[in-house]
Amino acid sequence: YSNYSGIQPKANVNFNDFFRFNENGQGINFTFAAEKISAQHIRALKDFNYENHHNLTRIAILGDSFTWGADAPFKYTYGSILEEIVQNSEVINFGIEGIGIDIMYLRWKYEILKFNPDIVVFAIYIDDIRRAQPCIHKPKLTRKMDKLEITNIPPPSYEEILKTYKEPKTISYFLKHLVYTIDAIWGNWKEYKHGFDILELMLKEIKSQSQKNHTYFMVLIIESGND
């Protein structure tokens, strides 16, 4: 739980990542080296100082599972590779699996700025725009005129939501199917419209703040179908 974004990686977690695939009908298991989520809720093997004492080019990357590096060991995430090919650099990975542009923006606003990065990469997978739809367990970002309004902050925890949950008096699978079908037809359009409305304001704010901080701001687009 995060009181400003609703969700963040759990701090101080050590784990082994496993990967399995079939080749010639046989299952093969690989165990990657030990992985870690740092005390700062970042997929990293160490904690970072807020001030850059080593005069490295500090690169902060934001995104979903592509940035987090799902199904890949830490050293093969694009952030780690970027750190290898850019001399005297330090990459801090703020990616989280399954999130949308709203959570990416909130991590930039409430976390990344504290680290005073030289470069910020906002990596958007197309579906991330739709994922910014409002939900009870995260802040709600809406466009009011030409300003970005943030409400439902801090969002309720799952425990708080469950305390007020009431079982429905009747359950109709027909109505569920009907609503699901309508949502499948029209829902995506509404979700993308909302996402694009707030995306424009997010990027303007990040660009403006980056110019003030003399930070290089880059938007990376990961097209659907290029998994």
Summary of the structure (lengths in Angstrom):
residues: 227
radius of gyration: 19.7
end to end distance: 28.5
largest distance: 62.7
contacts: 629
relative contact order: 0.14
helix: 36%
strand: 26%
